[in-house]
Amino acid sequence: MMTLVDSMTGDHPARPCFVGSNDPNAGGLAKATARGIPTGAVDHKPFGKDRGAFEDALRALIDAHAPDIVCLAGFMRVLTADFVQAYEGRMLNIHPSLLPKYKGLHTHARALEAGDAEAGCTVHEVTPLLDDGPILGQARVAVEAGDTPDTLAQRVLTQEHRLYPAVLRRFASGDRTPVIL
């Protein structure tokens, strides 16, 4: 998230108005605070299985800052259709695979197990279906001999840090043409 926040300078059409998390101890909160960006957290744990109540609290926190675009990064909670629809057409997420392949978790291990020649990451619009929205950008990396899920994840992360800012810049300008790196 901080790479994305740090990219929004100069002539970038977006500015961060808030950084939030479902983990009150997330390192990005302190980093954002140090940059003068308002932060907040809604810990999902006290809500137990009441996803609706958690999402109501999260939505209230987000909406208090009136963002034009909501960018998810490292947010590992499945969101309900009601929550997603509140931000329809203006919520983005980054996923560590070349969607539509490998939705969900363990993407790098799954790519290696399948013998894929390449892996990568995707920025997409968030829809009620998990990792299924319109693709706004992708970056590819070659799978190398001897790769482990961790080594592959590190190379993909480098591309995530390039891709997400590029997609956000284009998206904030009103252009949904996919970015291909």
N, C-alpha and C positions, 0 to 999 in steps of 0.2 A: 504494500500500500504506500509506503513512504517513497518508493521510486516514482510512483504515479503522482503523488503529492508534489514531490520535488520537480517534476517535469512541468508543472503549471506555472511558468514564469514568462516574462517577456511578452511576446505576442500570442501566447497560448489563449484560446478563446474560453477556457474554463479556469476557475479559481476554486480551491478547496474552501468550503464553508463549515465543514464538520468532519471529524473522524470518529467513528464509533466501532464498538466491538461487543461481542457477547462474552468476552473474557476481560474482567476488570483489570487483570494483570498483563494484558497484551502490551508488548514492548512498543508498538507503534503509537499507543496513546501518549506515552511520555515524550516520544520524539515529536509528535504533532504539537503537543502542548509547548514544547521548547521552541517551536516555530510560530507560536502565537495562534494556532488553529484550535478552535473549540473542540473538546472531546467529550465522550461519554460512553458508558457501557451499561448494558442490560444483561446481567448474568442469567443465562437460561436455566441454570441448575435449580434455583428455588421454585421454578415453575413446574418442575417434574414433567409430566406428560401433557400438561396444558399448553400446547403450542399456541393456541389462539391468544391466551393471556400474555404469553411471552411476546408474541408478535405485536399485540396491541401496545405494549410498553415500548417495544423497539420502534414501532411506527410513530408513536408520540415523540420519542426522542429525535428521530430523523426529521419529522415534520416541523418541529420547533425551529429548525434551521432552514426550512424552505428550499431544499436543493432542487435544481433543475434536472440534474442527473445523479443517480445513485450508482456508485461503483463498488462492487463486491471484490474482495481480494482476500483469500485465505479464510473466508467465512464458511465454516464447515457444518452448517445447519441446513437441512432441507426446509425450504419455505413453502407455506401453503399457497394455494391458488388465490385466496383472498388477499394475502399480503402482496404477492407478485402483481396482481391486477391493480393494486393501488398505485404502482409505479410503472404501469404498462407503457412500453415504448421508450422508457428513459432509465432503465436499470440494466447495467452491464455486469458481466462476470468473466473471469479468466479461468480456463480449465486446462490442466496439464495433459492434454492429448489432442490429436487431430480429429476433432469431432467430425462426423458422428461416431467415430470409433471410441470405444472405451469410456463411456459415460460412467460417472460415479467414481469409486475409489480404486486405488492400486493400479493406476494407469500405466506406470512405467514397467512394473512387473508383468502386466498383461501384454504389453507391446513386445517385451523380450520373450515371453513364453510363446507368443504367436510367431516369432521369428521375423518380425517386421524389419524392413531395411531402414525405415525412418520413423521418427516420433516427432513430437512437437507440442505446441500449445495453441489454444483457440480463445479468442475473445468473442463473446456472443451476447445478444440481448437475452435477458432472463424472461422466460415464460413459465407457466405453471408446470410444464413437463421438465424433469430434471435434465440439465445439460442439453437442451433441445431447441433453444431459440435460434433466430437467424444469425448466421456467422458473419461477424464484422471484421475478422482478421485471423490469420494463421501464420505461424512461423514453424519451420521444419528444421530438424537436426538429424544427421545421419546416426544410425545405431552402429556403434563400433564393436569390433571383436573384443570380448572380455568385459563388456558393459555389465554393470549391476544396476538394479533399480536406483541406487543412490548416485552412481556416476552419471547415469542418463538424466536423472532428475536435476542435477547441477547444471548440465548443459541446457536443458529445457528452461530452467529458471533464468538463465542469462538471456534467453530469447523472450521470456515473459516480460522482463524488464525493458526490453526494446519495443515489444509489440503493444502492450497495453497503453503506454503513453501515446504512441502513434495512432492507435484506434481512437482513443479519447479525443485527441486533437481533431481528427476528422469528424467524429460523431458530434462533438460540441459545435462544430461549424455547420451542422445540418447535413453532412454527407455520410451516407451509410454504405458507400462503396467499400467492399472488403479490402483491407490492407494485407498484402502478402509479403512476408519477409523470407 
